[in-house]
Amino acid sequence: MLTIIVMEMVVGYYALADLWAANRALQQSAEIQRLALTLGRNWESARRLQKDFFLQSAVIGANDAYSIYAMASAGKIDEVIRDGALLKRMIATTPDDSAVRTRLTDLDLLLSTVSRYATTYEEATELEMSMTSRDAG
């Protein structure tokens, strides 16, 4: 009888350990999903703000458009890069056979695209500001 109780305790312990591991995996998956959605939302917001900067620059003035739209867009791009780096670290800690792990190269491509886009946008913003100040002066 004692042997059966001990075996039941051992089986219960291993079942509980598996349950905890599954719970950790679900939490990590939910966090990865949340970060990916936040990254996409911030990227879309940054691009929309960039468009608004160029459209509103002639209407409200380049300096006002810069302070309202371009600065907010730069902040969103910084958030995308920060969240992307965090997402990359989280994906790197997943098991090798994880389906998420196969998307790591896509994330690397996205992050390099965002970095290049940020540089290009900064140059375009500076050009817009210099053209506007030259036209005003």
Secondary structure by P-SEA (a helix, b strand, c coil): caaaaaaaaaaaaaaaaaaaaaaaaaaaaaaaaaaaaaaaaaaaaaaaaaaaaaaacccccaaaaaaccaaaaaaaaaaaaaaaaaaaaaaaacccccccccaaaaaaaaaaaaaaaaaaaaaaaaaaaaaaaaaac
